[in-house]
């Protein structure tokens, strides 16, 4: 039996659990980006939920805007609606973190990709989470063959 590259054969004997160097680091970068996007979004919406109260809602002009559409709405109902939306976005912010963990492990490419797509809706601080999720999604699409 002829060995084409004896040094690579010797390395595989000495280091059997070492990965070959032909794998790129795109899933690793995508995973880190998705986790960062999820954390940014979580921080943004947790602080929003904690800061929102009736005086904040009234000072931001939400009451007058909502009452133009629905004249019977009270400030408390508007606050409840905004807090409900914040909770929904908090739940959405968990998905990029899950996708990032899956990308780091290089498992379940489809679910990691779906989580990055959901991450596009996580908004975050000035849409940074959406942009970061988009970059991670592109990296995941490119590195599909590296997943198990």
C-alpha positions as a Python dict, from the first residue, in 0.01 Angstrom:
ca = {
    (1, 'X'): (0, 0, 0),
    (2, 'X'): (144, 333, -108),
    (3, 'X'): (90, 630, 123),
    (4, 'X'): (60, 956, -69),
    (5, 'X'): (147, 1192, 216),
    (6, 'X'): (324, 1010, 499),
    (7, 'X'): (319, 1311, 733),
    (8, 'X'): (-62, 1336, 725),
    (9, 'X'): (-85, 961, 790),
    (10, 'X'): (152, 996, 1085),
    (11, 'X'): (-46, 1292, 1221),
    (12, 'X'): (-369, 1093, 1206),
    (13, 'X'): (-204, 820, 1412),
    (14, 'X'): (-61, 1063, 1668),
    (15, 'X'): (-368, 1287, 1691),
    (16, 'X'): (-675, 1076, 1602),
    (17, 'X'): (-931, 1323, 1738),
    (18, 'X'): (-788, 1632, 1571),
    (19, 'X'): (-1004, 1770, 1293),
    (20, 'X'): (-859, 1814, 950),
    (21, 'X'): (-763, 2167, 854),
    (22, 'X'): (-987, 2183, 547),
    (23, 'X'): (-1287, 2283, 759),
    (24, 'X'): (-1355, 2655, 769),
    (25, 'X'): (-1446, 2856, 1072),
    (26, 'X'): (-1768, 2993, 920),
    (27, 'X'): (-2004, 2793, 1147),
    (28, 'X'): (-1806, 2910, 1449),
    (29, 'X'): (-1831, 3274, 1340),
    (30, 'X'): (-2201, 3234, 1257),
    (31, 'X'): (-2266, 3079, 1598),
    (32, 'X'): (-2090, 3359, 1781),
    (33, 'X'): (-2273, 3621, 1575),
    (34, 'X'): (-2611, 3461, 1645),
    (35, 'X'): (-2543, 3445, 2017),
    (36, 'X'): (-2435, 3811, 2016),
    (37, 'X'): (-2748, 3908, 1822),
    (38, 'X'): (-2969, 3722, 2067),
    (39, 'X'): (-2798, 3876, 2369),
    (40, 'X'): (-2826, 4227, 2220),
    (41, 'X'): (-3194, 4172, 2158),
    (42, 'X'): (-3253, 4027, 2505),
    (43, 'X'): (-3079, 4322, 2670),
    (44, 'X'): (-3275, 4567, 2459),
    (45, 'X'): (-3615, 4420, 2534),
    (46, 'X'): (-3550, 4345, 2900),
    (47, 'X'): (-3454, 4707, 2959),
    (48, 'X'): (-3756, 4820, 2756),
    (49, 'X'): (-3986, 4604, 2965),
    (50, 'X'): (-3838, 4731, 3291),
    (51, 'X'): (-3840, 5098, 3190),
    (52, 'X'): (-4191, 5112, 3046),
    (53, 'X'): (-4456, 5260, 3272),
    (54, 'X'): (-4752, 5494, 3227),
    (55, 'X'): (-4548, 5814, 3236),
    (56, 'X'): (-4305, 5682, 2975),
    (57, 'X'): (-4589, 5573, 2748),
    (58, 'X'): (-4759, 5910, 2781),
    (59, 'X'): (-4438, 6109, 2727),
    (60, 'X'): (-4350, 5915, 2410),
    (61, 'X'): (-4683, 6000, 2252),
    (62, 'X'): (-4809, 5643, 2223),
    (63, 'X'): (-5138, 5731, 2393),
    (64, 'X'): (-5236, 5998, 2142),
    (65, 'X'): (-5129, 5782, 1846),
    (66, 'X'): (-5326, 5480, 1966),
    (67, 'X'): (-5626, 5690, 2061),
    (68, 'X'): (-5644, 5830, 1708),
    (69, 'X'): (-5703, 5476, 1584),
    (70, 'X'): (-5893, 5341, 1886),
    (71, 'X'): (-6051, 5631, 2077),
    (72, 'X'): (-6174, 5410, 2362),
    (73, 'X'): (-5827, 5279, 2461),
    (74, 'X'): (-5692, 5388, 2796),
    (75, 'X'): (-5326, 5443, 2881),
    (76, 'X'): (-5326, 5123, 3091),
    (77, 'X'): (-5450, 4918, 2794),
    (78, 'X'): (-5183, 5069, 2572),
    (79, 'X'): (-4917, 4989, 2833),
    (80, 'X'): (-5045, 4631, 2847),
    (81, 'X'): (-5030, 4603, 2470),
    (82, 'X'): (-4675, 4739, 2452),
    (83, 'X'): (-4560, 4507, 2733),
    (84, 'X'): (-4719, 4209, 2555),
    (85, 'X'): (-4530, 4298, 2238),
    (86, 'X'): (-4211, 4325, 2442),
    (87, 'X'): (-4265, 3976, 2584),
    (88, 'X'): (-4321, 3838, 2234),
    (89, 'X'): (-3993, 3994, 2118),
    (90, 'X'): (-3818, 3852, 2426),
    (91, 'X'): (-3931, 3505, 2319),
    (92, 'X'): (-3814, 3572, 1962),
    (93, 'X'): (-3472, 3678, 2100),
    (94, 'X'): (-3416, 3328, 2240),
    (95, 'X'): (-3411, 3169, 1894),
    (96, 'X'): (-3086, 3329, 1768),
    (97, 'X'): (-2913, 3207, 2083),
    (98, 'X'): (-3039, 2854, 2017),
    (99, 'X'): (-2927, 2876, 1655),
    (100, 'X'): (-2588, 3001, 1766),
    (101, 'X'): (-2542, 2705, 1998),
    (102, 'X'): (-2637, 2464, 1720),
    (103, 'X'): (-2398, 2638, 1479),
    (104, 'X'): (-2114, 2614, 1730),
    (105, 'X'): (-2179, 2241, 1763),
    (106, 'X'): (-2220, 2209, 1383),
    (107, 'X'): (-2542, 2013, 1426),
    (108, 'X'): (-2892, 2048, 1281),
    (109, 'X'): (-2817, 2293, 1001),
    (110, 'X'): (-3185, 2340, 915),
    (111, 'X'): (-3283, 2440, 1267),
    (112, 'X'): (-2979, 2670, 1300),
    (113, 'X'): (-3078, 2836, 972),
    (114, 'X'): (-3440, 2870, 1084),
    (115, 'X'): (-3326, 3028, 1410),
    (116, 'X'): (-3113, 3277, 1218),
    (117, 'X'): (-3414, 3363, 1001),
    (118, 'X'): (-3622, 3420, 1314),
    (119, 'X'): (-3330, 3629, 1440),
    (120, 'X'): (-3398, 3873, 1157),
    (121, 'X'): (-3711, 3974, 1349),
    (122, 'X'): (-3530, 4019, 1681),
    (123, 'X'): (-3456, 4387, 1597),
    (124, 'X'): (-3236, 4463, 1900),
    (125, 'X'): (-3073, 4801, 1947),
    (126, 'X'): (-3120, 5002, 1625),
    (127, 'X'): (-3168, 4684, 1417),
    (128, 'X'): (-2818, 4559, 1501),
    (129, 'X'): (-2951, 4215, 1594),
    (130, 'X'): (-3126, 4187, 1259),
    (131, 'X'): (-2814, 4281, 1065),
    (132, 'X'): (-2596, 4045, 1268),
    (133, 'X'): (-2848, 3763, 1217),
    (134, 'X'): (-2844, 3830, 843),
    (135, 'X'): (-2465, 3801, 830),
    (136, 'X'): (-2480, 3480, 1035),
    (137, 'X'): (-2751, 3341, 806),
    (138, 'X'): (-2531, 3400, 501),
    (139, 'X'): (-2240, 3226, 673),
    (140, 'X'): (-2464, 2932, 764),
    (141, 'X'): (-2585, 2896, 407),
    (142, 'X'): (-2228, 2898, 276),
    (143, 'X'): (-2107, 2643, 532),
    (144, 'X'): (-2391, 2392, 498),
    (145, 'X'): (-2160, 2100, 412),
    (146, 'X'): (-1976, 2131, 743),
    (147, 'X'): (-2280, 2036, 951),
    (148, 'X'): (-2365, 1683, 1060),
}
